[in-house]
Amino acid sequence: MTATPAAPARAAATPRPRRRVPVRTPHQGVRRPTGGGAGGPLSGVPWVLPALALVGVLLLYPFLRSVYGSLFEDNGFTSHYIGLDNYARLADDPIFGRSVLNTLFWVAGTLLLPVLLGLLIAVATQRLRFGGVAQLIIVLPYAISGAATAVLWNFMLTSDGAVNQVLEAIGLGGLTHAWLLEWPHNTIAMIVASTWQATGLNVVLFAIGLRAIPRETIEAAELDGASGWTMFRYITLPQLRAVTVVVVGMAIVNSLKAFDMIWILTKGGPSRSSETLALTMYRETFRLFHVGYGSAIALVLSVIVVACAWLYLRRQMPSADRGD
């Protein structure tokens, strides 16, 4: 019997074909799009140009024009270069000094009254049954224009107006004043009128911030025994920091450029005693035709607004400076 040769114990493995890696020569490098092509670093420039043009026309050009105009003595018809004389005149102008003082009054009054009242009202009405209705009533004056608000308060603050009549009716005739004819009563009265209108917006903003506080944080604080002032100081107020930054920033900017209510109620009088920087700038430029001097006041006001906003935001958001 012929023996059959034994099969190999392990079949020879078939070698896999090796993948060929193409060799890239120097002249076969990847072609990248140029700067003007799609996907390049400058591809988004056409989309940004309209916004840049709008900012340039509405903000940058007027600012640079004011800087340039403040170096001239200009009456609207003729002008000649005088350098920094307009700024030197500011230091010796008593009306400008009174305007700065009134502007500081507006800043202090706007921070103490509308912001503080808005916070207290929002906290007080947060858990009331009809708290939403109360907040709606308080916010209604904000829907009225500044001019209409000024007309309403002019009816109340004149010498024979509603305020003096009510004081006399309740036996407090000694407290009656010519509210709009004496300084500083006129400035204080206008700050109160502005507070009546502006508080509603602050109530809405603080109410939104209160609703954004996590319920778990409040419940944990209540379990630890926090309530009343302790709850407000250590839990509620820190949680409202982001909203407070916005509210206070808006209040500062609005107080620095207060105009319409002052113009309608007193026109800056009597004897320009209630003017703010915005009103002084308007009067010097468009009423007295001191265009160069008005441009200098406008530039000073712009610098003050930008400096106050920058210092406040830098103080309230220090982590941004550290790059956290």
C-alpha contacts under 8 A as a table, 3 or more apart, distances in Angstrom:
res1	aa1	res2	aa2	distance
8	P	11	A	6.40
24	R	28	Q	6.06
24	R	29	G	7.24
25	T	28	Q	5.36
25	T	29	G	7.33
26	P	29	G	6.09
33	P	36	G	7.84
33	P	37	G	5.68
33	P	38	A	7.11
33	P	39	G	7.19
33	P	40	G	6.21
34	T	37	G	5.39
34	T	40	G	6.25
35	G	40	G	4.86
35	G	41	P	5.90
35	G	42	L	5.72
35	G	43	S	7.27
36	G	40	G	6.29
36	G	41	P	7.98
36	G	42	L	6.18
36	G	43	S	6.28
37	G	40	G	5.66
37	G	43	S	6.69
38	A	43	S	5.91
39	G	43	S	5.86
40	G	43	S	5.21
41	P	44	G	7.40
42	L	45	V	5.48
43	S	46	P	7.13
44	G	47	W	5.46
44	G	48	V	6.59
45	V	48	V	5.17
45	V	49	L	6.23
46	P	49	L	5.35
46	P	50	P	7.81
47	W	50	P	6.84
48	V	51	A	5.54
48	V	52	L	6.24
49	L	52	L	5.01
49	L	53	A	5.97
50	P	53	A	5.08
50	P	54	L	6.17
51	A	54	L	5.09
51	A	55	V	6.22
52	L	55	V	5.17
52	L	56	G	6.00
53	A	56	G	5.00
53	A	57	V	6.07
54	L	57	V	5.27
54	L	58	L	6.00
55	V	58	L	5.36
55	V	59	L	5.34
55	V	60	L	6.43
56	G	59	L	5.58
56	G	60	L	4.62
56	G	61	Y	5.76
57	V	60	L	6.36
57	V	61	Y	5.55
57	V	62	P	7.43
58	L	61	Y	6.72
58	L	62	P	6.71
59	L	62	P	5.71
59	L	63	F	6.26
60	L	63	F	5.26
60	L	64	L	6.21
61	Y	64	L	5.17
61	Y	65	R	5.92
62	P	65	R	4.94
62	P	66	S	6.07
63	F	66	S	5.14
63	F	67	V	6.32
63	F	299	L	7.65
64	L	67	V	5.03
64	L	68	Y	6.18
65	R	68	Y	5.07
65	R	69	G	5.93
66	S	69	G	4.97
66	S	70	S	5.98
66	S	295	S	5.10
66	S	296	A	7.26
66	S	298	A	7.38
66	S	299	L	6.69
67	V	70	S	5.36
67	V	71	L	7.15
67	V	295	S	7.03
67	V	296	A	7.29
67	V	299	L	6.73
68	Y	71	L	5.74
68	Y	72	F	7.63
69	G	72	F	5.56
69	G	74	D	7.79
69	G	291	V	7.48
69	G	292	G	5.31
69	G	295	S	6.13
69	G	296	A	7.89
70	S	73	E	7.67
70	S	84	L	7.79
70	S	86	N	6.70
70	S	291	V	7.85
70	S	292	G	4.50
70	S	293	Y	6.16
70	S	294	G	7.52
70	S	295	S	4.94
70	S	296	A	4.78
71	L	81	Y	6.03
71	L	82	I	5.81
71	L	83	G	4.68
71	L	84	L	5.92
71	L	85	D	7.53
71	L	86	N	7.04
71	L	292	G	6.67
72	F	79	S	6.13
72	F	80	H	5.38
72	F	81	Y	4.35
72	F	82	I	5.25
72	F	83	G	6.64
72	F	86	N	7.91
72	F	292	G	5.37
73	E	79	S	5.31
73	E	80	H	5.55
73	E	81	Y	6.39
73	E	82	I	6.35
73	E	86	N	7.81
73	E	290	H	7.40
73	E	291	V	7.31
73	E	292	G	5.16
73	E	293	Y	7.20
74	D	77	F	7.10
74	D	78	T	5.84
74	D	79	S	4.20
74	D	80	H	6.82
74	D	289	F	7.70
74	D	290	H	6.15
74	D	291	V	5.24
74	D	292	G	5.13
74	D	293	Y	8.00
75	N	78	T	5.98
75	N	79	S	6.66
75	N	289	F	5.01
75	N	290	H	5.26
75	N	291	V	5.74
75	N	292	G	7.60
76	G	79	S	7.54
76	G	289	F	6.20
76	G	290	H	7.66
76	G	291	V	6.44
82	I	85	D	5.87
82	I	86	N	7.75
83	G	86	N	7.64
84	L	87	Y	5.41
84	L	88	A	6.48
85	D	88	A	4.96
85	D	89	R	6.12
86	N	89	R	5.02
86	N	90	L	6.52
86	N	292	G	7.14
86	N	293	Y	5.47
86	N	296	A	6.45
87	Y	90	L	5.13
87	Y	91	A	7.04
87	Y	293	Y	7.88
87	Y	296	A	6.41
88	A	91	A	5.55
88	A	92	D	7.12
89	R	92	D	5.36
89	R	93	D	6.16
90	L	93	D	5.19
90	L	96	F	6.36
90	L	297	I	7.91
91	A	96	F	7.90
91	A	97	G	7.79
93	D	96	F	5.34
93	D	97	G	6.53
94	P	97	G	4.96
94	P	98	R	6.21
95	I	98	R	5.10
95	I	99	S	6.13
95	I	272	R	7.15
95	I	273	S	7.65
96	F	99	S	4.95
96	F	100	V	6.26
96	F	277	L	7.36
96	F	280	T	7.33
97	G	100	V	5.16
97	G	101	L	6.36
98	R	101	L	5.01
98	R	102	N	6.14
98	R	273	S	6.83
98	R	274	S	7.86
98	R	275	E	7.41
98	R	276	T	7.80
99	S	102	N	5.11
99	S	103	T	6.05
99	S	273	S	7.82
99	S	274	S	7.26
99	S	275	E	5.24
99	S	276	T	4.34
99	S	277	L	5.22
99	S	280	T	6.98
100	V	103	T	5.04
100	V	104	L	6.27
100	V	276	T	6.48
100	V	277	L	6.21
101	L	104	L	5.12
101	L	105	F	6.33
101	L	276	T	7.93
102	N	105	F	4.90
102	N	106	W	6.26
102	N	187	T	7.10
102	N	274	S	6.58
102	N	275	E	6.76
102	N	276	T	5.53
103	T	106	W	5.01
103	T	107	V	6.29
103	T	255	S	7.23
103	T	256	L	6.14
103	T	276	T	5.11
103	T	277	L	6.50
104	L	107	V	5.04
104	L	108	A	6.17
105	F	108	A	5.21
105	F	109	G	5.91
105	F	187	T	7.77
106	W	109	G	5.09
106	W	110	T	5.82
106	W	187	T	7.92
106	W	191	I	6.49
106	W	255	S	5.49
106	W	256	L	7.27
107	V	110	T	5.23
107	V	111	L	6.22
107	V	251	A	7.62
107	V	252	I	5.91
107	V	255	S	5.24
107	V	256	L	6.64
108	A	111	L	5.28
108	A	112	L	6.11
109	G	112	L	5.19
109	G	113	L	5.78
109	G	114	P	7.98
109	G	191	I	6.33
110	T	113	L	5.56
110	T	114	P	5.72
110	T	115	V	6.97
110	T	191	I	7.11
110	T	195	T	6.95
110	T	251	A	6.19
110	T	252	I	7.38
110	T	255	S	6.46
111	L	114	P	6.41
111	L	115	V	5.48
111	L	116	L	7.08
111	L	248	V	6.83
111	L	251	A	6.52
111	L	252	I	7.31
112	L	115	V	6.20
112	L	116	L	5.63
112	L	117	L	7.97
113	L	116	L	5.41
113	L	117	L	5.71
113	L	192	V	7.99
113	L	195	T	6.31
113	L	199	T	7.99
114	P	117	L	5.22
114	P	118	G	5.74
114	P	195	T	5.08
114	P	196	W	7.72
114	P	198	A	6.11
114	P	199	T	4.56
114	P	202	N	7.05
115	V	118	G	5.12
115	V	119	L	6.22
115	V	199	T	6.84
115	V	202	N	6.27
115	V	247	V	7.07
115	V	248	V	6.96
115	V	251	A	7.65
116	L	119	L	5.23
116	L	120	L	6.23
117	L	120	L	5.14
117	L	121	I	5.96
117	L	199	T	6.64
117	L	203	V	7.98
118	G	121	I	5.31
118	G	122	A	6.06
118	G	199	T	5.28
118	G	200	G	6.77
118	G	201	L	7.77
118	G	202	N	4.90
118	G	203	V	4.35
118	G	206	F	7.13
119	L	122	A	5.25
119	L	123	V	6.23
119	L	202	N	7.11
119	L	203	V	6.27
119	L	206	F	6.04
120	L	123	V	5.26
120	L	124	A	5.97
121	I	124	A	5.03
121	I	125	T	5.99
121	I	135	Q	7.92
121	I	203	V	6.52
122	A	125	T	5.42
122	A	126	Q	5.90
122	A	135	Q	7.48
122	A	203	V	5.20
122	A	204	V	7.44
122	A	206	F	6.03
122	A	207	A	5.30
123	V	126	Q	5.26
123	V	207	A	7.43
123	V	210	L	7.69
124	A	127	R	7.35
124	A	128	L	7.61
125	T	128	L	5.17
125	T	130	F	7.87
125	T	131	G	4.53
125	T	132	G	7.41
125	T	134	A	7.24
125	T	135	Q	7.33
126	Q	131	G	5.98
126	Q	132	G	7.86
126	Q	207	A	7.13
126	Q	210	L	7.81
127	R	131	G	6.64
128	L	131	G	4.65
129	R	132	G	7.97
130	F	133	V	5.34
130	F	134	A	6.41
131	G	134	A	5.05
131	G	135	Q	6.19
132	G	135	Q	5.11
132	G	136	L	6.17
133	V	136	L	5.03
133	V	137	I	6.33
134	A	137	I	5.22
134	A	138	I	6.34
135	Q	138	I	5.08
135	Q	139	V	6.13
135	Q	200	G	7.41
135	Q	203	V	6.96
135	Q	204	V	7.39
136	L	139	V	5.16
136	L	140	L	6.31
137	I	140	L	5.41
138	I	141	P	6.87
138	I	199	T	7.51
138	I	200	G	5.21
138	I	203	V	7.97
139	V	142	Y	5.59
139	V	143	A	7.41
139	V	197	Q	7.94
139	V	199	T	7.19
139	V	200	G	3.65
139	V	201	L	6.12
139	V	203	V	7.35
139	V	204	V	7.45
140	L	143	A	5.48
140	L	144	I	7.37
140	L	200	G	6.98
141	P	144	I	5.33
141	P	149	T	7.96
141	P	196	W	7.04
141	P	197	Q	4.96
141	P	198	A	7.69
141	P	200	G	7.02
142	Y	145	S	7.43
142	Y	197	Q	4.98
142	Y	198	A	5.95
142	Y	199	T	7.78
142	Y	200	G	6.00
142	Y	201	L	6.59
144	I	148	A	6.39
144	I	149	T	6.47
144	I	197	Q	7.72
145	S	148	A	5.31
145	S	149	T	6.23
146	G	149	T	5.04
146	G	150	A	6.14
146	G	260	D	6.35
146	G	261	M	6.03
147	A	150	A	5.09
147	A	151	V	6.33
147	A	260	D	6.34
147	A	261	M	6.27
147	A	264	I	6.96
148	A	151	V	5.11
148	A	152	L	6.26
149	T	152	L	5.14
149	T	153	W	6.26
149	T	193	A	7.63
149	T	197	Q	7.39
149	T	261	M	7.53
150	A	153	W	5.20
150	A	154	N	5.94
150	A	193	A	7.59
150	A	260	D	7.95
150	A	261	M	5.17
150	A	262	I	7.94
150	A	264	I	6.17
150	A	265	L	6.03
151	V	154	N	5.03
151	V	155	F	6.49
151	V	264	I	7.23
151	V	265	L	7.31
152	L	155	F	5.36
152	L	156	M	6.73
153	W	156	M	4.86
153	W	157	L	5.95
153	W	193	A	6.61
153	W	265	L	7.95
154	N	157	L	5.22
154	N	158	T	6.00
154	N	161	G	7.96
154	N	265	L	5.92
155	F	158	T	6.12
155	F	161	G	5.68
155	F	162	A	6.91
156	M	161	G	4.66
156	M	162	A	4.50
156	M	163	V	5.47
157	L	160	D	7.81
157	L	161	G	5.35
157	L	162	A	6.82
157	L	163	V	6.06
157	L	164	N	7.50
157	L	178	A	7.66
157	L	179	W	5.83
157	L	180	L	6.71
157	L	189	A	7.89
158	T	161	G	4.64
158	T	162	A	7.90
158	T	178	A	6.62
158	T	179	W	6.64
158	T	180	L	6.64
159	S	164	N	6.84
159	S	177	H	6.82
159	S	178	A	4.90
159	S	179	W	6.93
160	D	164	N	6.29
160	D	165	Q	6.72
161	G	164	N	5.79
161	G	165	Q	6.32
162	A	165	Q	5.10
162	A	166	V	6.07
163	V	166	V	5.29
163	V	167	L	6.30
163	V	176	T	7.94
164	N	167	L	5.07
164	N	168	E	6.21
164	N	173	G	7.45
164	N	176	T	5.21
164	N	177	H	7.18
165	Q	168	E	5.16
165	Q	169	A	6.09
166	V	169	A	4.98
166	V	170	I	6.35
167	L	170	I	5.45
167	L	171	G	6.36
167	L	172	L	4.88
167	L	173	G	5.51
167	L	175	L	7.00
167	L	176	T	6.64
168	E	171	G	5.15
168	E	172	L	5.33
168	E	173	G	4.26
168	E	174	G	7.99
168	E	176	T	7.56
169	A	172	L	7.43
169	A	173	G	7.77
170	I	173	G	7.93
172	L	175	L	5.74
172	L	176	T	7.52
173	G	176	T	5.50
178	A	181	L	5.37
178	A	182	E	6.45
179	W	182	E	6.30
179	W	185	H	5.54
179	W	186	N	5.37
179	W	189	A	6.71
180	L	183	W	7.92
180	L	185	H	6.78
180	L	186	N	4.33
180	L	187	T	7.92
180	L	189	A	7.41
180	L	265	L	7.43
180	L	266	T	6.53
181	L	185	H	7.80
181	L	186	N	6.33
181	L	266	T	7.94
181	L	269	G	7.42
181	L	270	P	6.03
182	E	185	H	5.60
182	E	186	N	5.82
182	E	270	P	7.42
183	W	186	N	5.47
183	W	187	T	6.71
183	W	273	S	6.57
183	W	274	S	7.00
184	P	187	T	5.36
184	P	188	I	6.27
184	P	274	S	7.73
185	H	188	I	5.13
185	H	189	A	5.93
186	N	189	A	5.14
186	N	190	M	6.23
186	N	266	T	7.93
186	N	274	S	6.80
187	T	190	M	5.24
187	T	191	I	6.25
187	T	274	S	5.90
188	I	191	I	5.07
188	I	192	V	6.32
189	A	192	V	5.12
189	A	193	A	6.33
190	M	193	A	4.93
190	M	194	S	6.12
190	M	261	M	7.30
190	M	262	I	6.95
190	M	265	L	7.88
191	I	194	S	5.02
191	I	195	T	6.07
192	V	195	T	4.92
192	V	196	W	6.32
193	A	196	W	5.18
193	A	197	Q	6.73
194	S	197	Q	5.27
194	S	198	A	6.05
194	S	261	M	7.68
195	T	198	A	5.13
195	T	199	T	5.68
196	W	199	T	6.00
196	W	200	G	7.88
197	Q	200	G	6.70
198	A	201	L	5.87
198	A	202	N	6.98
199	T	202	N	5.26
199	T	203	V	6.26
200	G	203	V	5.05
200	G	204	V	6.43
201	L	204	V	5.17
201	L	205	L	6.34
202	N	205	L	5.09
202	N	206	F	6.05
202	N	247	V	6.56
203	V	206	F	5.27
203	V	207	A	5.94
204	V	207	A	5.06
204	V	208	I	6.25
205	L	208	I	5.21
205	L	209	G	6.38
205	L	243	V	6.85
205	L	247	V	7.51
206	F	209	G	4.92
206	F	210	L	6.15
206	F	240	L	7.41
206	F	243	V	6.59
206	F	244	T	7.66
207	A	210	L	5.05
207	A	211	R	6.32
208	I	211	R	5.24
208	I	212	A	6.38
209	G	212	A	5.10
209	G	213	I	6.76
209	G	239	Q	7.86
209	G	240	L	5.85
209	G	243	V	6.13
210	L	213	I	5.48
210	L	236	T	7.51
210	L	240	L	7.00
211	R	214	P	7.92
213	I	217	T	7.40
213	I	218	I	7.89
213	I	236	T	7.78
213	I	239	Q	6.48
214	P	217	T	5.48
214	P	218	I	7.00
215	R	218	I	5.27
215	R	219	E	6.25
216	E	219	E	5.10
216	E	220	A	6.02
217	T	220	A	5.22
217	T	221	A	6.27
217	T	235	I	7.89
218	I	221	A	5.18
218	I	222	E	6.20
218	I	235	I	7.48
219	E	222	E	5.02
219	E	223	L	6.20
220	A	223	L	5.13
220	A	224	D	6.39
221	A	224	D	5.05
221	A	225	G	6.49
221	A	226	A	5.36
221	A	227	S	7.93
221	A	231	M	7.24
221	A	235	I	7.59
222	E	225	G	5.05
222	E	226	A	5.05
222	E	227	S	6.54
223	L	226	A	7.38
226	A	230	T	5.75
226	A	231	M	5.20
227	S	230	T	5.59
227	S	231	M	4.69
227	S	232	F	7.64
228	G	231	M	5.39
228	G	232	F	6.35
229	W	232	F	5.03
229	W	233	R	5.97
230	T	233	R	5.26
230	T	234	Y	5.96
230	T	235	I	7.74
231	M	234	Y	5.65
231	M	235	I	5.28
231	M	236	T	6.36
232	F	235	I	5.69
232	F	236	T	4.67
232	F	237	L	5.78
233	R	236	T	6.33
233	R	237	L	5.50
233	R	238	P	7.43
234	Y	237	L	6.49
234	Y	238	P	6.48
235	I	238	P	5.85
235	I	239	Q	6.37
236	T	239	Q	5.27
236	T	240	L	6.38
237	L	240	L	5.13
237	L	241	R	6.65
238	P	241	R	5.35
239	Q	242	A	7.57
240	L	243	V	5.40
240	L	244	T	6.02
241	R	244	T	4.99
241	R	245	V	6.21
242	A	245	V	5.30
242	A	246	V	6.75
243	V	246	V	5.27
243	V	247	V	6.25
244	T	247	V	5.03
244	T	248	V	5.90
245	V	248	V	5.45
245	V	249	G	5.97
245	V	313	L	7.52
245	V	316	Q	7.04
246	V	249	G	5.19
246	V	250	M	6.15
247	V	250	M	5.28
247	V	251	A	6.17
248	V	251	A	4.97
248	V	252	I	6.18
249	G	252	I	5.29
249	G	253	V	6.40
249	G	309	A	6.53
249	G	312	Y	7.45
249	G	313	L	7.85
250	M	253	V	5.31
250	M	254	N	6.04
251	A	254	N	5.20
251	A	255	S	6.03
252	I	255	S	5.30
252	I	256	L	6.29
252	I	308	C	7.77
252	I	309	A	7.63
253	V	256	L	5.26
253	V	257	K	6.54
253	V	305	V	6.29
253	V	309	A	7.42
254	N	257	K	5.37
254	N	258	A	6.01
255	S	258	A	5.17
256	L	277	L	7.59
256	L	278	A	7.49
256	L	301	L	7.77
256	L	305	V	6.77
257	K	277	L	7.52
257	K	278	A	5.51
258	A	261	M	7.36
258	A	262	I	7.32
258	A	276	T	7.35
258	A	278	A	6.65
258	A	279	L	7.92
259	F	262	I	5.46
259	F	263	W	6.07
259	F	276	T	7.70
259	F	278	A	6.19
259	F	279	L	5.90
260	D	263	W	5.21
260	D	264	I	6.25
261	M	264	I	5.38
261	M	265	L	6.05
262	I	265	L	5.30
262	I	266	T	5.78
262	I	267	K	5.99
262	I	268	G	6.31
262	I	274	S	7.68
262	I	275	E	7.50
262	I	279	L	7.94
263	W	266	T	5.75
263	W	267	K	3.93
263	W	268	G	6.17
263	W	279	L	7.41
264	I	267	K	5.87
266	T	269	G	5.21
266	T	270	P	7.12
266	T	274	S	7.42
267	K	272	R	7.81
267	K	275	E	7.69
268	G	271	S	7.53
268	G	272	R	4.76
268	G	273	S	6.24
268	G	274	S	4.64
268	G	275	E	4.27
268	G	276	T	7.65
268	G	279	L	7.03
269	G	272	R	4.20
269	G	273	S	5.32
269	G	274	S	5.60
269	G	275	E	7.05
270	P	273	S	5.67
270	P	274	S	7.19
272	R	275	E	5.60
275	E	278	A	7.90
275	E	279	L	5.61
275	E	280	T	6.04
276	T	279	L	5.25
276	T	280	T	6.11
277	L	280	T	5.07
277	L	281	M	6.05
277	L	297	I	7.19
277	L	298	A	7.95
277	L	301	L	6.64
278	A	281	M	5.21
278	A	282	Y	6.32
278	A	298	A	7.46
278	A	301	L	7.41
279	L	282	Y	5.08
279	L	283	R	6.16
280	T	283	R	5.16
280	T	284	E	6.04
280	T	294	G	7.78
280	T	297	I	7.76
281	M	284	E	5.37
281	M	285	T	6.07
281	M	294	G	4.88
281	M	295	S	7.38
281	M	297	I	5.62
281	M	298	A	5.97
282	Y	285	T	5.29
282	Y	286	F	5.75
282	Y	287	R	7.23
282	Y	294	G	7.10
283	R	286	F	5.58
283	R	287	R	4.81
283	R	288	L	6.22
283	R	294	G	7.97
284	E	287	R	5.90
284	E	288	L	4.97
284	E	289	F	6.07
284	E	290	H	5.23
284	E	291	V	6.87
284	E	293	Y	6.94
284	E	294	G	5.21
285	T	288	L	6.12
285	T	289	F	4.93
285	T	290	H	5.08
285	T	291	V	4.57
285	T	292	G	7.68
285	T	293	Y	7.32
285	T	294	G	4.77
285	T	295	S	7.41
286	F	289	F	5.38
286	F	290	H	7.69
286	F	291	V	7.49
290	H	293	Y	5.39
290	H	294	G	5.99
291	V	294	G	5.05
291	V	295	S	6.08
292	G	295	S	5.06
292	G	296	A	6.41
293	Y	296	A	5.10
293	Y	297	I	6.44
294	G	297	I	5.07
294	G	298	A	6.12
295	S	298	A	4.95
295	S	299	L	6.12
296	A	299	L	5.11
296	A	300	V	6.27
297	I	300	V	5.08
297	I	301	L	6.15
298	A	301	L	5.06
298	A	302	S	6.12
299	L	302	S	5.03
299	L	303	V	6.18
300	V	303	V	5.16
300	V	304	I	6.21
301	L	304	I	5.09
301	L	305	V	6.18
302	S	305	V	5.17
302	S	306	V	6.15
303	V	306	V	5.26
303	V	307	A	5.89
304	I	307	A	5.13
304	I	308	C	5.97
305	V	308	C	5.32
305	V	309	A	6.14
306	V	309	A	5.22
306	V	310	W	5.98
307	A	310	W	5.15
307	A	311	L	5.98
308	C	311	L	5.27
308	C	312	Y	6.00
309	A	312	Y	5.23
309	A	313	L	6.09
310	W	313	L	5.30
310	W	314	R	5.91
311	L	314	R	5.09
311	L	315	R	6.09
312	Y	315	R	5.20
312	Y	316	Q	6.16
313	L	316	Q	5.04
313	L	317	M	5.85
314	R	317	M	5.35
314	R	318	P	5.79
314	R	321	D	7.61
315	R	318	P	5.81
317	M	320	A	5.92
317	M	321	D	7.71
318	P	321	D	5.42
318	P	322	R	6.82
319	S	322	R	5.11
319	S	323	G	6.28
319	S	324	D	5.45
320	A	323	G	5.16
320	A	324	D	6.20
321	D	324	D	7.81
